[in-house]
Amino acid sequence: MSKKKRLTAGAAKLRIWLVGQRVSQTAFAHLLGVSLPTVISYTAGRTAPTPETALKITNITGFAVETPDWLAVYTGPLSKV
């Protein structure tokens, strides 16, 4: 029996922030100083950022996505993601 990986709150909140701010993943990758595939992996919930990168995300998003969000499971409506 395989477990379905759940989306982290960090991944979901980052997706919501990017759409709400009309910031492309490419532009965000540039701001963050990482590659586009890395940002795609974060927003898909495949990987989580390092603590240092998570702090950068917190600062760039104005605390819309905080470091502990990467450890929590997203429980909000999927229509927002």
SVG drawing of the C-alpha trace seen along z (x, -y; Angstrom):
<svg xmlns="http://www.w3.org/2000/svg" viewBox="-12 -42 33 44">
<polyline fill="none" stroke="black" stroke-width="0.4" points="0.0,0.0 1.6,-3.3 1.1,-6.5 0.2,-9.6 2.5,-12.4 0.7,-15.4 1.4,-18.9 3.2,-21.0 1.7,-24.3 4.9,-25.9 4.4,-24.6 0.7,-25.5 1.3,-29.0 4.1,-29.7 1.9,-28.7 -0.9,-30.9 1.5,-33.8 3.1,-33.5 -0.4,-33.6 -1.7,-36.4 1.4,-38.5 1.6,-37.6 5.2,-36.5 6.3,-33.8 8.3,-30.8 11.2,-32.0 11.2,-35.5 10.9,-34.0 13.8,-31.6 15.9,-34.6 15.0,-36.5 15.7,-33.5 19.0,-32.7 18.1,-29.2 17.2,-27.4 13.7,-27.2 13.5,-23.4 14.3,-24.0 11.3,-26.4 9.1,-24.0 10.1,-21.2 9.3,-23.4 5.8,-24.4 5.0,-20.8 6.0,-19.6 8.6,-17.2 11.4,-18.9 11.6,-21.5 14.1,-24.3 17.0,-24.3 16.5,-26.4 18.6,-29.2 16.5,-29.2 13.2,-29.0 14.2,-32.1 14.9,-33.9 11.4,-32.8 9.9,-34.2 11.6,-37.5 10.7,-37.7 7.1,-36.8 6.8,-39.3 6.1,-36.4 3.3,-35.0 5.3,-31.7 7.1,-31.1 9.8,-28.5 7.6,-26.2 5.2,-26.0 7.5,-23.6 7.0,-21.1 3.2,-21.4 0.7,-19.6 -1.6,-21.9 -5.2,-21.5 -6.8,-24.4 -9.0,-24.2 -7.3,-22.7 -9.1,-25.2 -6.8,-27.9 -3.7,-25.9"/>
</svg>
